[in-house]
């Protein structure tokens, strides 16, 4: 179970790196604007906010990957704590998105499903 939790944690990290790329690097591109449902004017106005938000997603991914590496290297307690902090924050962000913008439920579910599965599998795996 722990290994499966780490795999889902890695998937969550990869997704959040992709979100970082969209928010921080390609925010004003037509494809990213279509993904987030923004106009060119909105994207330009919110560019600095999105740039900053993208780095939050990147940092959560980095925390998660460092935790995965720690578990693989035999530092299970520290690694699990880091993975759970990273994916827990990702899942919490998905809940905030869903609560604050119910019309973005699909994005919230997409953002939160890998972290949620990782949490469940890691907790079960650690309890065994």
N, C-alpha and C positions, 0 to 999 in steps of 0.2 A: 504494500500500500504506500509506503514511504516513497519508493521509487516512482510510482505512478503520480504521486503528489508533486514530486520534483519535475516530472515531465510536464504536467499541467502548469506548474509554476514557470517553466521555461517557455511554454506556449504563451502564457500571459505576458511574460517579459518581451517576447518577440512582438506581440501585438502592440505593446506600449512603446516599443522602439518605432514601430510603423506610425503610431499616432504622433510621436515626437517629430518624425520626418514631415508629416503632413502639417502639423501645427507650427513648427519652427522653421522649416525649410521651404515648403511648397504652399504655404497658406493662401497666397493670392492666385495660384494657378487655377485654371478652369476645372480641372478634375477634382482638386481638393475643395474648391468652392461648391461644386456639385455634391460632394460627399457630405459637407456640413450645411448645405442649403443656404449659402450666403451669396449676396451679390458682390460684384467687383468693388463697389463703394463700401459695403459693410466689411469686406475682407481687408481693404486698405485701412479703414478706420480702426479695426480691431487687431491689426497686424502685430503690434507690440504686446498686447495681452496674450494673443495666441502663441507668440514666440516664447514668452515666459511660461505659459501653461505647458507647452511642449517639453520644456526642460523638467518640469515636475514629473511628467510621465517617464522621461528618460531616467531620472534619478530613481524612481520606483523600480524600473527594470534593472538598473545596475545593482540596487540593494538585493533584489531577488536573485540575480545571477551570482553575486558574491556569496549569498547564502547557499545556493545550490553547490557551488564549488567547495564551500566549507564542509557541507555534508559529505560530498564525494571524497574529500580528503580525511574523513573520519572525525570531524568536529561537529558531531550531530546536534548537540544542544545549541551552540552558537549559530550554526547554519540554519537550523529549523527556526530559530528566533528571527533571523534576518529574512528568510523566505516568508514566514508568516507576517512579518511587519510589511514587507513589500506587497504581497498579494492581498493582505488584509486592507491596506490603504487603497489598492486598486478596487477591491470590492466595495469599500466604503464610498469611494468616489462614484461608482456606478449607482449606488443607492441614492446619493445626493442628486445625481443627474436625473434619476427617475422621479424623485420627490419634487424637484424644482421645475422639471419640464416633462410632464407625462407624455407629451407628444414626441419626445425623444426616447421612448421606451425601447425601441429596437436598438438604438445606439447604446443605451444603458445595459441591455442584456448582452450585446456583443462585447462590450467592455468588461462586463462583470462575470460572465459564465466561466471562463478559464480560471480566474482567481478563486471563485467560489468552489469549484471542483477541487482545486489545489488545496484549499483550506480543509475541506472535508477529508480528503484522502490523507493529508499530512497528519491531521489530528488523530484519525483512526490508526494510521501507521505508527505514530509515536506512542499511542496507548497500548499497542500490542506487545 
